[in-house]
Amino acid sequence: MIARRLLRLAGVLCLLIGLLWVLQGLGILDWPAQSFMIAQRQWSVRGALLMIAGIALLIVSRKMGRSDTA
């Protein structure tokens, strides 16, 4: 139960941080104003990969929940 919640939390954090990196890397979000990540394409790619990892963690946590009840 605790592992499932931790995986879910990690997945959500990965999604949010990944989204931030994608938006910064594409130059859409200029926050903070001075950042080495702004308008740097490699950070948008890294952010997308982190978002995929977050989705995978959420899927795993969801399957863990189903196996506990079955």
Sequence and secondary structure as in RCSB ss.txt:
>XXXX:A:sequence
MIARRLLRLAGVLCLLIGLLWVLQGLGILDWPAQSFMIAQRQWSVRGALLMIAGIALLIVSRKMGRSDTA
>XXXX:A:secstr
 HHHHHHHHHHHHHHHHHHHHHHHHTTS   SSS TTTT HHHHHHHHHHHHHHHHHHHHHHHHHHHHH 
